[in-house]
């Protein structure tokens, strides 16, 4: 690890978090607990029991221990080919 | 199922069904990056030991080996031509399903080089000159032909597509029996989550298009084209301003969600927000022509599987593209992409108008639900495109997916009380069986009720 990387801003992880069946009805409370461990909440998707947000890379693992969380995944990105491509 | 409906599967347009003559030999296509492994799998699983044939300067020796061995491998092609007894044929078929290094096995056909008769004497002469046996040259030619035939998706696809009369309706609407369906998707809500939609497209004048952007700083208006094309296929009009017809569920209620930006980029977060929007709006169908490459052997996302199950419980089916990572002409078949690889998401592969699997279409080769569920028309697909272009013909599992979504809406209209799992069943059960592996096309080609 170079000195520059060490001194740079810490990487931010974008995450999607599914809430377990017992806590789907109390998404707000789960979100509060996630904020307490450092998650900056983007969206509460009540119907599907999902919370999306961002957190410092070094703290991302802490999310998994939060009560009501069933799964934490890094948000994937998608890229279509350019419009002129024949295969889409 | 009427097998006479199937077009001739070989690349030779002159040979009708049932006229395929085989040599008794088999072509074995090995994974490009695992030829050595493939050779050892063949030896251990089928007892077939292949001799190496490659560079012309090694070929004199190899040709002699060939005479003795009955089997020959062309490493630069990744293709072996082998003789197999019935027991070995079964073992070969099994290996092609179970071993990642063995991609395909098929009978070597006698007739697929149109000029075969004219070539025979040349093989003798050329062989004599080069010090190669005619058998060697014949084997090499057949291996190359086998590869070219699997190219069907490019050369053969274009030829087959030209044979379909699209003056009144795009070929995809014909082969799925959409054109003769009595259903229009009336009142059924379909969400297409993509790059948005050209809200001013003349073919949709007077049609309500519910819309929402989940991309920060960008309106729903589609500056890419992908979304407008997919909406067109799923929900385009019965009588567009200019023929042919290209849309399936022409009276469905359109929900165009923008989850990919105008450069075609998006993330899980925006896709999940779009799915939620569709559920809140009681869309029975979500069409997602979005695919993120899944590594070989990877398990599906538990977050998306959970989401798809919850969506299903709330009355919404999620249909997604299997992905376009395969390069079948060179022997590369890649697994179904995320999120189509989730068991509760319906994964759609692409076929061409000759009913061959598209060269790029991904396959069900990953564990834990990474199967292809169904296939849709996905090569040379004509649909709407943002103004001023208005129409475009492109291919991809992205194009196959909205065919399935639109036809799902027809089924919903036919049976308004159908559940997402019931819908999934009816789509699979009514699919037209194809003479292709379910690994590639699942239940077969989607059919309208």
Interface residues (C-beta under 8 A of the other chain):
Chain A: X14 X16 X17 X18 X24 X42 X43 X45 X46 X47 X48 X49 X50 X52 X70 X71 X73 X75 X76 X77 X78 X79 X80 X81 X82 X83 X85 X86 X87 X88
Chain B: X195 X224 X225 X226 X229 X260 X264 X265 X266 X267 X268 X269 X271 X272 X273 X275 X276 X279 X280 X289 X290 X291 X292 X301 X302 X303 X306 X307 X310 X311 X314 X324 X338 X360 X394 X395 X396 X398 X399
